[in-house]
Structure formats: C-alpha cells, structure tokens
Amino acid sequence: MIIGRKTKKRTGLLSTVFLVMMICGVIFYQKEKLDKQRLSYLEQEQSLQEQIDAEAERSEEIEEKRAYVQTKKYIEEVAREKLGLVYKNEIVFDPQQ
C-alpha cells in the first residue's frame, strides 16, 4: 500500500510539473510573438512620424509660395515671362536678333 501511494504522488507531481512547464512554454511563445509585433508597430510609428514631418514641411512651403504669389514681384515676373508684357518706358533687347 505504501508503494502505491508513492507512485501516485510521483505521477501527480510529474503531471503537475509537466503542465506548469507547458504553460510556461506557451507564455514564453506568446511573449516573443508580442515582442515582434511591438517592434513592427514601432517601425510603423516611426515611418508615419516621418511622413507627418514631411507633410508639415511641405505645408510650410505651400504657405510660403501662397504668400509669394500674392506679391507684386511675382505678378511682374509672370507678366514678363508668360505674357511678354513690359512697362511703357522700358526697352527690351532680344539676344536672338
């Protein structure tokens, strides 16, 4: 009878140890999986932040261009280059002639 109890205790103890090891293995596997996912999210966050910075810079350039377009100097440049207009008392020399 004593031998039967020891065997049952050992079997119960071994099965408990096995279950604890299995649970630890599953937890370790899930932790590694979550760490990889976290790293991919950090990379994605960094990429998105770079895009946000680039768009903010582009927005500033657009604002500067909008302010420049409303100046008299820009209007004169467009009138000279695209329309060929000049002031009344201005003489234009054509280098091709």
C-alpha distances in whole Angstrom, upper triangle without the diagonal:
4,5,5,7,9,10,11,13,15,16,17,18,20,21,23,24,26,27,29,30,32,33,35,36,38,39,41,42,44,45,47,48,50,51,53,54,55,57,59,60,61,63,65,66,68,69,70,71,74,75,76,78,80,81,82,84,85,86,88,90,91,92,94,96,96,98,100,101,103,105,109,108,106,108,111,109,108,112,113,110,110,113,115,117,119,121,124,126,123,124,122,122,120,119,119,123
4,5,5,7,9,10,11,13,14,15,17,18,20,21,23,24,26,27,29,30,32,33,35,36,38,39,41,42,43,45,47,48,49,51,53,54,55,57,58,60,62,63,64,66,68,69,70,72,73,74,76,78,79,80,82,84,84,86,88,89,90,92,94,95,96,98,99,101,103,107,106,104,106,109,107,106,110,111,109,108,111,114,115,117,119,123,124,121,122,120,120,119,118,118,122
4,6,5,6,9,10,11,12,14,15,16,18,20,21,22,24,26,27,28,30,31,33,35,36,37,39,41,42,43,45,46,48,50,51,52,54,56,57,58,60,62,62,64,66,67,68,70,72,73,74,76,78,79,81,82,83,85,87,88,89,91,93,93,95,97,98,100,102,106,105,103,105,108,106,105,109,110,107,106,110,112,114,116,117,121,123,120,121,118,119,117,116,116,120
4,6,5,6,9,10,11,12,14,15,16,18,20,21,22,24,26,27,29,30,31,33,35,36,37,39,40,42,43,45,46,48,49,51,53,54,55,57,59,60,61,63,65,66,67,69,70,71,73,75,76,77,79,81,81,83,85,86,87,90,91,92,94,95,96,98,100,104,103,101,103,106,104,103,107,108,105,105,108,110,112,114,116,120,121,118,119,117,117,115,114,114,118
4,5,5,6,9,10,10,12,14,15,16,18,20,21,22,24,25,27,28,30,31,33,34,36,37,39,40,42,43,45,47,48,49,51,53,54,55,57,58,59,61,63,64,65,67,69,69,71,73,74,75,77,79,79,81,83,84,85,88,89,90,92,94,95,96,98,102,101,99,102,104,102,101,105,106,104,103,106,109,110,112,114,118,119,117,118,115,116,114,113,113,117
4,5,5,6,8,10,10,12,14,15,16,18,20,21,22,24,26,27,28,30,31,32,34,36,37,39,40,42,43,45,46,47,49,51,52,53,55,57,58,59,61,62,63,66,67,68,69,72,73,74,76,77,78,80,82,83,84,86,88,88,90,92,93,95,97,101,100,98,100,103,101,100,104,105,102,102,105,107,109,111,113,116,118,115,116,114,114,112,111,111,115
4,5,5,6,8,10,10,12,14,15,16,18,20,21,22,24,25,27,28,30,31,33,34,36,37,39,40,42,43,45,46,48,50,51,52,54,55,56,58,60,61,62,64,66,67,68,70,71,73,75,76,77,79,81,82,83,85,86,87,89,91,92,94,96,100,99,96,99,102,99,99,102,103,101,100,103,106,107,109,111,115,116,114,115,112,112,111,110,110,113
4,5,5,6,8,10,10,12,14,15,16,18,20,21,22,24,25,27,28,30,31,33,34,36,37,39,40,42,43,45,47,48,49,51,53,54,55,57,59,59,61,63,64,65,67,69,70,71,73,75,75,77,79,80,81,83,85,85,87,89,90,92,94,98,97,95,97,100,98,97,101,102,99,99,102,104,106,108,110,113,115,112,113,111,111,110,109,109,112
4,5,5,6,8,10,10,12,14,15,16,18,20,21,22,24,26,27,28,30,32,33,34,36,37,39,41,42,43,45,47,48,49,51,52,53,55,57,58,59,61,63,63,65,67,68,69,71,73,74,75,77,78,79,82,83,84,86,88,89,90,93,96,96,93,96,98,96,96,99,100,98,97,101,103,104,106,108,112,113,111,112,109,110,108,107,107,111
4,5,5,6,8,10,10,12,14,15,16,18,20,21,22,24,25,26,28,30,31,33,34,36,37,39,40,41,43,45,46,47,49,51,52,54,55,57,58,60,61,62,64,66,67,68,70,72,72,74,76,77,78,80,82,83,84,86,87,89,91,95,94,92,94,97,95,94,98,99,96,96,99,101,103,105,107,111,112,109,110,108,108,106,105,105,109
4,5,5,6,8,10,10,12,14,15,16,18,20,21,22,24,25,27,29,30,31,33,34,36,38,39,40,42,44,45,46,48,49,51,52,54,55,57,59,60,61,63,65,66,67,69,70,71,73,75,76,77,79,81,81,83,85,86,88,90,94,93,91,93,96,93,93,96,97,95,94,97,100,101,103,105,109,111,108,109,106,107,105,104,104,108
4,6,5,6,9,10,11,12,14,15,16,18,20,21,22,24,26,27,28,30,32,33,35,36,38,39,41,42,43,45,47,48,49,51,53,54,55,57,58,59,61,63,64,65,67,69,69,71,73,74,75,77,79,80,81,83,84,86,88,92,91,89,91,94,92,91,95,96,93,93,96,98,100,102,104,108,109,107,108,105,105,104,103,103,107
4,5,5,6,9,10,11,12,14,15,16,18,20,21,22,24,26,27,29,30,31,33,35,36,37,39,41,42,43,45,47,47,49,51,52,53,55,57,58,59,61,62,63,66,67,68,70,72,73,74,76,77,78,80,82,83,85,87,90,90,87,90,93,91,90,94,95,92,92,95,97,99,101,102,106,107,105,106,103,104,102,101,102,105
4,5,5,6,9,10,10,12,14,15,16,18,20,21,22,24,25,27,29,30,31,33,35,36,37,39,40,42,44,45,46,48,50,51,52,54,56,56,58,60,61,62,64,66,67,69,70,72,73,75,76,77,79,81,82,84,86,89,89,86,89,91,89,88,92,93,90,90,93,96,97,99,101,105,106,104,104,102,102,100,99,99,103
4,5,5,6,9,10,10,12,14,15,16,18,20,21,23,24,26,27,29,30,32,33,34,36,38,39,40,42,44,45,47,48,49,51,53,54,55,57,59,60,61,63,64,65,67,69,70,71,73,75,75,77,79,80,82,84,88,87,85,87,90,88,87,90,91,89,88,92,94,96,98,99,103,105,102,103,100,101,99,98,98,102
4,5,5,6,9,10,11,12,14,15,16,18,20,21,22,24,26,27,28,31,32,33,35,36,37,39,41,42,43,45,47,48,49,51,52,53,55,57,58,59,61,63,63,65,67,68,69,71,73,74,75,77,78,80,82,86,85,83,85,88,86,85,89,90,88,87,90,93,94,96,98,102,103,101,102,99,100,98,97,97,101
4,5,5,6,9,10,10,12,14,15,16,18,20,21,22,24,26,27,29,30,31,33,35,36,37,39,41,41,43,45,46,47,49,51,52,53,55,57,58,60,61,62,64,66,67,68,70,72,72,74,76,77,79,81,85,84,82,84,87,85,84,88,89,86,86,89,91,93,95,97,100,102,99,100,97,98,96,95,95,99
4,5,5,6,9,10,10,12,14,15,16,18,20,21,23,24,26,27,29,30,32,33,35,36,38,39,40,42,44,45,46,48,50,51,53,54,55,57,59,60,61,63,65,66,67,69,70,71,73,75,76,78,80,84,83,80,83,86,83,82,86,87,85,84,87,90,91,93,95,99,100,98,99,96,96,95,94,94,97
4,5,5,6,9,10,11,12,14,15,17,18,20,21,22,24,26,27,28,30,32,33,34,36,38,39,41,42,43,45,47,48,49,51,53,54,55,57,58,59,61,63,64,65,67,69,69,71,73,74,76,78,82,81,79,81,84,82,81,84,85,83,82,86,88,90,92,93,97,99,96,97,95,95,93,92,93,96
4,5,5,6,9,10,11,12,14,15,16,18,20,21,22,25,26,27,29,30,31,33,35,36,37,39,41,42,43,45,46,47,49,51,52,53,55,57,57,59,61,62,63,65,67,68,69,71,72,74,76,80,79,77,79,82,80,79,83,84,82,81,84,87,88,90,92,96,97,94,96,93,93,92,91,91,95
4,5,5,6,9,10,10,12,14,15,16,18,20,21,23,24,25,27,29,30,31,33,35,36,37,39,40,42,44,45,46,48,50,51,52,54,55,56,58,60,61,62,64,66,67,69,70,71,73,75,79,78,76,78,81,79,78,82,83,80,80,83,85,87,89,91,94,96,93,94,91,92,90,89,89,93
4,5,5,6,9,10,11,12,14,15,17,18,20,21,23,24,26,27,29,30,32,33,34,36,38,39,40,43,44,45,47,48,49,51,53,54,55,57,59,60,61,63,64,65,67,69,70,72,74,78,77,74,77,80,77,76,80,81,78,78,81,84,85,87,89,93,94,92,93,90,90,89,88,88,92
4,5,5,6,9,10,11,12,14,15,16,18,20,21,22,24,26,27,28,30,31,32,35,36,37,38,41,42,43,45,47,47,49,51,52,53,55,57,58,59,61,62,63,65,67,68,70,72,76,75,72,75,78,75,75,78,79,77,76,80,82,84,85,87,91,93,90,91,89,89,87,87,87,91
4,5,5,6,9,10,10,12,14,15,16,19,20,21,23,25,25,27,29,30,31,33,35,36,37,39,41,41,43,45,46,47,49,51,52,53,55,56,58,60,61,62,64,66,67,69,71,74,73,71,74,76,74,73,77,78,76,75,79,81,82,84,86,90,91,89,90,87,87,86,85,85,89
4,5,5,6,9,10,11,12,14,15,17,19,20,21,23,24,26,27,29,30,32,33,35,36,38,39,41,42,44,45,46,48,50,51,53,54,56,57,59,60,61,63,65,66,68,70,73,73,70,73,75,73,72,76,77,74,74,77,79,81,83,85,89,90,87,88,86,86,84,83,83,87
4,5,5,6,9,10,11,12,14,16,17,18,20,21,23,24,26,27,28,30,32,33,34,36,38,39,41,42,43,45,47,48,49,51,53,54,55,57,58,59,61,63,64,66,68,72,71,68,71,73,71,70,74,75,72,72,75,77,79,81,83,87,88,86,87,84,84,83,82,82,86
4,5,5,6,9,10,10,12,14,15,16,18,20,21,22,24,26,26,28,30,31,32,35,36,37,39,41,42,43,45,46,47,49,51,52,53,55,56,57,59,61,62,64,66,70,69,66,69,72,70,69,72,74,71,71,74,76,78,80,81,85,87,84,85,83,83,82,81,81,85
4,6,5,6,9,10,11,13,14,15,17,19,20,21,23,24,26,27,29,30,31,33,35,36,37,39,41,42,44,45,46,48,50,51,52,54,56,57,58,60,61,63,65,69,68,65,68,71,68,68,72,72,70,70,73,75,77,78,80,84,85,83,84,81,81,80,79,79,83
4,5,5,6,9,10,11,13,14,16,17,19,20,22,23,24,26,28,29,30,32,34,35,37,38,39,41,43,44,45,47,49,50,51,53,54,55,57,59,60,62,64,68,67,64,67,69,67,66,70,71,68,68,71,73,75,77,79,83,84,81,82,80,80,78,77,77,81
4,5,5,6,9,10,10,12,14,15,16,18,20,21,22,24,26,27,28,30,32,32,34,36,37,38,41,42,43,45,47,47,49,51,52,53,55,57,58,60,62,65,65,62,65,67,65,64,68,69,66,66,69,71,73,75,77,81,82,80,81,78,78,77,76,76,80
4,5,5,6,9,10,10,12,14,15,16,18,20,21,22,24,25,27,29,30,31,33,35,36,37,39,40,41,43,45,46,47,49,51,52,54,55,56,58,60,64,63,61,63,66,64,63,67,68,65,65,68,71,72,74,76,79,81,78,79,77,77,76,75,75,79
4,5,5,6,9,10,11,13,14,15,17,19,20,21,23,24,26,27,29,30,32,33,35,36,38,39,41,42,44,45,47,48,50,51,53,54,55,58,60,63,62,60,62,65,62,62,66,66,64,63,67,69,71,72,74,78,79,77,78,75,75,74,73,73,77
4,5,5,6,9,10,11,13,14,16,17,18,20,21,23,24,26,27,29,31,32,33,35,37,38,39,41,43,43,45,47,48,49,51,53,54,56,58,61,61,58,60,63,61,60,64,65,62,61,65,67,69,71,73,76,78,75,76,73,74,72,71,71,75
4,5,5,6,9,10,10,12,14,15,16,18,20,21,22,24,26,26,28,30,31,32,34,36,37,39,41,41,43,45,46,47,49,51,52,54,56,59,59,56,59,61,59,58,62,63,61,60,63,66,67,69,71,75,76,74,75,72,73,71,70,71,74
4,5,5,6,9,10,11,12,14,15,17,19,20,21,23,24,25,27,29,30,31,33,35,36,38,39,41,42,44,45,46,48,50,51,53,55,58,57,55,58,60,58,57,61,62,60,59,63,65,66,68,70,74,75,72,73,71,71,70,69,69,73
4,5,5,6,9,10,11,12,14,16,17,18,20,21,23,24,26,27,29,30,32,33,35,37,38,39,41,43,44,45,47,48,49,52,54,57,56,53,56,59,56,55,59,60,57,57,61,63,64,66,68,72,73,71,71,69,69,67,66,67,71
4,5,5,6,9,10,11,12,14,15,16,18,20,21,22,24,26,27,28,30,31,33,35,36,37,39,41,42,43,45,47,47,49,52,55,54,52,54,57,55,54,57,58,56,55,59,61,63,65,67,70,72,69,70,67,68,66,66,66,70
4,5,5,6,9,10,10,12,14,15,16,18,20,21,22,24,26,27,29,30,31,33,35,36,37,39,40,41,43,45,46,48,50,54,53,50,53,56,53,53,57,58,55,55,58,60,62,64,65,69,70,68,69,67,67,66,65,66,69
4,5,5,6,9,10,11,12,14,15,17,19,20,21,23,24,26,27,29,30,32,33,35,36,38,39,41,42,44,45,47,49,52,51,49,52,54,52,51,55,56,53,53,57,59,60,62,64,68,69,66,67,65,65,64,63,63,67
4,5,5,6,9,10,11,12,14,15,17,18,20,21,23,24,26,27,28,30,32,33,35,36,37,39,41,42,43,45,47,51,50,47,50,52,50,49,53,54,51,51,54,56,58,60,62,66,67,64,65,63,63,62,61,61,65
4,5,5,6,9,10,10,12,14,15,16,18,20,21,22,24,25,26,29,30,31,33,35,36,37,39,40,41,43,46,49,48,46,48,51,49,48,52,53,50,50,53,56,57,59,61,64,66,63,64,62,63,61,61,61,65
4,5,5,6,9,10,10,12,14,15,16,18,20,21,23,24,25,27,29,30,31,33,35,36,38,39,40,42,44,48,47,45,47,50,48,47,51,52,49,49,53,55,56,58,60,63,64,62,63,61,61,60,59,60,64
4,5,5,6,9,10,11,13,14,15,17,19,20,21,23,24,26,27,29,30,32,33,35,37,38,39,41,43,46,45,43,46,48,46,45,49,50,47,47,50,52,54,56,58,61,63,60,61,58,59,57,56,57,61
4,5,5,6,9,10,11,12,14,15,17,18,20,21,22,24,26,27,29,30,31,33,35,36,37,39,41,45,44,41,44,46,44,43,47,48,46,45,48,51,52,54,56,60,61,59,60,57,58,56,56,56,60
4,5,5,6,9,10,10,12,14,15,16,18,20,21,23,24,25,27,29,30,31,33,35,36,38,40,43,42,40,43,45,43,43,46,48,45,45,48,50,52,53,55,59,60,58,59,57,57,56,56,56,60
4,5,5,6,9,10,11,12,14,15,17,18,20,21,23,24,26,27,29,30,32,33,35,37,38,42,41,39,41,44,42,41,45,46,44,44,47,49,50,52,53,57,58,56,57,55,55,54,53,54,58
4,5,5,6,9,10,11,12,14,16,17,18,20,21,23,25,26,27,29,31,32,33,35,37,40,39,37,39,42,39,39,43,44,41,41,44,46,48,50,51,55,56,54,55,52,53,52,51,51,55
4,5,5,6,9,10,10,12,14,15,16,18,20,21,22,24,25,27,29,30,31,33,35,39,38,35,38,41,38,38,41,43,40,40,43,45,47,48,50,54,55,53,54,52,53,51,51,52,55
4,5,5,6,9,10,10,12,14,15,17,19,20,21,23,24,26,27,29,30,32,34,37,37,34,37,40,38,37,41,42,40,40,43,45,46,48,49,53,54,52,53,51,52,51,51,51,55
4,5,5,6,9,10,11,12,14,15,17,18,20,21,23,24,26,27,28,31,32,36,35,32,35,38,35,35,39,40,37,38,41,43,44,45,47,51,52,50,51,48,49,48,47,48,52
4,5,5,6,9,10,10,12,14,15,16,18,20,21,22,24,26,26,29,31,34,33,31,33,36,34,33,37,38,35,35,38,41,42,44,45,49,51,48,49,47,48,47,46,47,50
4,5,5,6,9,10,10,12,14,15,16,18,20,21,23,24,25,27,29,33,32,30,32,35,33,33,36,38,36,36,39,41,42,43,45,49,50,48,49,47,48,47,47,48,51
4,5,5,6,9,10,11,13,14,15,17,18,20,21,23,24,26,28,31,30,28,31,34,32,32,35,36,34,35,38,40,41,42,43,47,48,46,47,45,46,46,45,46,50
4,5,5,6,9,10,11,12,14,15,16,18,20,21,22,25,26,30,29,26,29,31,29,29,33,34,31,32,35,37,38,39,41,45,46,44,45,43,43,42,42,43,46
4,5,5,6,9,10,10,12,14,15,16,18,20,21,23,25,28,28,25,28,30,28,28,31,33,31,30,33,36,37,38,40,44,45,43,44,42,43,42,42,43,47
4,5,5,6,9,10,11,13,14,15,17,18,20,22,23,27,27,24,27,30,28,28,31,33,31,31,34,36,37,38,39,43,45,42,44,42,43,43,43,44,47
4,5,5,6,9,10,11,12,14,16,17,18,20,22,25,24,22,25,28,26,26,29,30,29,29,32,34,35,36,37,41,42,40,41,39,40,40,40,41,44
4,5,5,6,9,10,10,12,14,15,16,19,20,24,23,20,23,26,24,23,27,28,26,26,29,31,32,34,35,39,40,38,39,37,39,38,38,39,42
4,5,5,6,9,10,10,12,14,15,17,19,23,22,20,22,25,24,23,27,28,27,27,29,32,32,34,35,39,40,38,40,38,40,39,39,40,44
4,5,5,6,9,10,11,12,14,16,17,21,20,18,21,24,23,23,26,27,26,27,29,31,31,32,34,37,38,36,38,37,38,38,38,40,43
4,5,5,6,9,10,10,12,14,16,19,18,16,19,21,19,20,23,24,23,23,26,28,28,30,31,35,36,34,35,33,35,34,35,36,39
4,5,5,6,9,10,10,13,15,18,18,15,17,20,19,18,22,23,22,22,24,27,27,29,30,34,35,33,35,33,35,34,35,36,39
4,5,5,6,9,10,11,13,17,17,15,17,20,19,19,22,24,23,23,25,28,28,29,30,33,35,33,35,34,36,36,36,38,41
4,5,5,6,9,10,11,15,14,13,15,18,17,17,21,22,21,22,24,26,26,27,27,31,32,30,32,31,33,33,34,35,38
4,5,5,6,9,10,13,13,10,13,15,14,14,17,19,18,18,21,23,23,24,25,29,30,28,30,29,30,30,31,32,35
4,5,5,7,9,13,13,11,12,16,15,15,18,20,19,19,21,23,23,24,25,29,31,29,31,30,32,32,33,34,37
4,6,5,7,11,11,10,12,15,15,15,18,20,20,20,22,24,23,24,24,28,29,28,30,29,32,32,33,35,37
4,5,5,9,8,7,9,12,11,12,15,16,16,17,19,21,20,21,21,25,26,25,27,26,28,28,29,31,34
4,6,8,8,6,7,11,10,10,13,15,15,15,16,18,18,19,20,24,25,24,26,25,27,27,29,30,33
4,7,9,7,8,11,12,12,14,16,17,17,18,20,18,19,20,23,25,24,27,26,28,29,31,32,35
4,5,6,7,9,10,11,13,15,16,17,17,19,17,17,17,21,22,21,24,23,26,27,29,31,33
4,5,5,6,9,10,11,12,14,15,15,16,14,14,14,17,19,18,21,20,23,25,27,29,30
4,5,5,6,9,10,11,12,14,15,15,14,13,14,17,18,17,19,18,21,22,24,26,28
4,5,5,6,9,10,11,12,13,14,13,14,15,19,20,18,21,19,22,22,24,26,28
4,5,5,6,9,10,11,11,12,11,12,13,16,18,17,19,18,21,22,24,25,27
4,5,5,6,9,10,10,10,9,9,10,14,15,13,16,15,18,19,21,23,24
4,5,5,6,8,9,10,10,10,12,16,17,15,16,15,17,17,19,21,23
4,5,5,6,7,9,9,11,13,17,19,17,18,16,18,18,20,21,23
4,6,6,5,6,5,8,10,13,16,14,15,14,17,17,19,20,22
4,6,6,5,5,6,10,13,14,12,13,11,13,13,16,17,19
4,6,6,8,10,13,16,18,15,15,13,14,13,15,16,18
4,6,8,11,15,18,20,17,18,15,17,15,17,18,20
4,6,9,12,15,17,15,16,14,16,15,18,18,20
4,7,10,13,15,12,12,10,12,12,15,15,16
4,7,9,12,10,11,10,13,14,17,18,19
4,7,8,6,8,8,12,13,16,18,18
4,6,5,8,10,14,16,19,21,21
4,6,8,11,14,17,20,22,22
4,7,10,13,16,19,22,21
4,6,10,13,16,18,18
4,7,10,13,15,15
4,6,10,12,12
4,6,9,9
4,6,6
4,6
4
